[in-house]
Amino acid sequence: MENGAVYRSTTEAHPGPARGARSSLVAYFTLRRLKRTRLILKLLQLVLSLLAFICEEVVSQCTLCGGLYFFEFVSCIAFLLSLLMLIVYCTPVYDKVDTAKVKSSDFYITVGTGLVYLVASIFFSLTHDSTTAELAAIIILRRS
């Protein structure tokens, strides 16, 4: 019996890209699926929602805390949802899910978050104590 029938070659002729923990993570992450303007808007949405959450967390005292807590919840959820959508766009998950569903989900998440943000900002601006951190959070919210 020939060696070819029993044994197979254990080396690859063309092994492909370098392997390892770092190279595999980089290979899975790409920013090419989003156009430049949409990528900038997604990153801006992510940063502003995080910044609004941080400014809200700095508030040390409140008289009517309902608006503050609702704003905290909405800004945290907005940050997590925008991070989730950015991860979906930049990883192989995008290839495994129907692209039309990803885009429509992104649209509905953005519109829904925007509407809830509007309600939270109105409620928060009506009940705030006029501290510097609260005013900064409201101004950041109005810009996003």
C-alpha positions in Angstrom: 0.0 0.0 0.0 1.3 3.4 -0.8 1.8 6.0 1.8 -0.5 8.4 0.0 -3.5 6.1 0.6 -2.9 5.7 4.3 -1.2 8.9 5.4 -2.1 12.4 4.3 0.1 15.4 4.3 0.3 17.1 7.6 1.5 20.5 6.4 -0.5 23.0 4.4 0.9 24.3 1.2 -0.6 27.7 1.8 -1.4 28.2 5.5 -3.2 31.5 5.0 -3.0 34.5 7.3 -1.1 34.3 10.5 -2.8 32.6 13.4 -3.0 33.5 17.0 -5.3 35.3 19.4 -4.5 38.8 18.2 -4.6 38.1 14.5 -7.9 36.3 14.7 -9.6 39.1 16.5 -8.4 41.6 14.0 -9.5 39.4 11.2 -13.0 39.3 12.5 -13.4 43.1 12.9 -13.9 45.4 10.0 -15.3 48.9 9.5 -15.8 48.5 5.7 -19.5 47.7 6.0 -20.5 51.2 7.0 -20.0 54.2 4.8 -17.7 56.9 6.3 -20.6 59.3 7.2 -22.7 56.5 8.7 -19.7 55.2 10.7 -19.0 58.7 12.0 -22.7 59.1 13.0 -22.7 55.7 14.8 -19.5 56.5 16.7 -20.9 60.0 17.6 -24.1 58.4 18.8 -22.1 56.0 20.9 -19.8 58.7 22.4 -22.6 61.2 23.1 -24.8 58.6 24.8 -21.9 57.5 27.0 -21.0 61.1 27.8 -24.6 61.9 28.7 -24.6 58.9 31.0 -21.4 59.9 32.6 -22.6 63.5 33.2 -25.8 62.1 34.7 -23.8 59.8 37.0 -21.8 62.7 38.4 -25.0 64.3 39.9 -24.6 64.0 43.7 -28.0 65.3 44.9 -31.5 65.6 43.6 -34.8 66.7 44.9 -37.1 65.0 42.4 -35.0 62.0 41.3 -37.6 60.3 39.0 -36.5 62.3 35.9 -32.8 61.7 36.8 -33.3 57.9 37.1 -35.3 57.7 33.9 -32.7 59.7 32.0 -30.0 57.4 33.5 -31.8 54.3 32.3 -32.4 55.7 28.8 -28.9 57.0 28.3 -27.4 53.6 29.5 -29.8 51.6 27.2 -29.0 54.0 24.3 -25.3 53.4 24.8 -25.6 49.6 25.0 -27.9 49.4 21.9 -25.6 51.7 19.8 -22.7 49.6 20.9 -24.5 46.4 20.0 -25.4 47.7 16.5 -21.8 48.8 15.9 -20.6 45.4 17.0 -23.1 43.7 14.6 -21.9 45.9 11.7 -18.2 45.3 12.4 -18.2 41.5 13.0 -19.1 38.4 11.1 -22.5 38.4 12.7 -23.5 40.8 9.9 -22.9 38.1 7.4 -24.9 35.5 9.2 -28.0 37.7 9.5 -30.1 39.0 6.7 -28.7 42.5 5.9 -32.2 44.0 5.4 -33.1 42.9 8.9 -30.0 44.4 10.4 -30.6 47.7 8.6 -34.3 47.8 9.6 -33.4 46.9 13.2 -30.8 49.6 13.3 -33.4 52.1 11.9 -36.1 51.1 14.4 -33.6 51.0 17.3 -32.4 54.5 16.4 -35.9 56.0 16.0 -37.2 54.3 19.2 -34.2 55.4 21.2 -34.5 58.9 19.9 -38.2 59.2 20.9 -37.6 57.8 24.3 -34.6 60.1 24.7 -36.8 63.0 23.8 -39.3 62.0 26.5 -36.6 61.4 29.0 -34.9 64.7 28.3 -38.2 66.6 28.7 -38.9 64.8 31.9 -35.4 65.3 33.2 -35.2 69.0 32.2 -38.5 69.7 34.0 -37.3 68.0 37.3 -33.6 68.9 37.5 -32.0 70.9 40.3 -29.9 73.1 38.0 -26.6 71.6 39.0 -23.7 71.9 36.6 -23.6 68.2 35.8 -27.3 68.1 35.1 -27.2 71.1 32.8 -24.2 69.5 31.0 -26.2 66.3 30.5 -29.2 68.2 29.2 -27.0 70.1 26.8 -25.2 67.0 25.5 -28.6 65.4 25.1 -29.9 68.2 23.0 -26.9 68.0 20.7 -27.3 64.3 20.1 
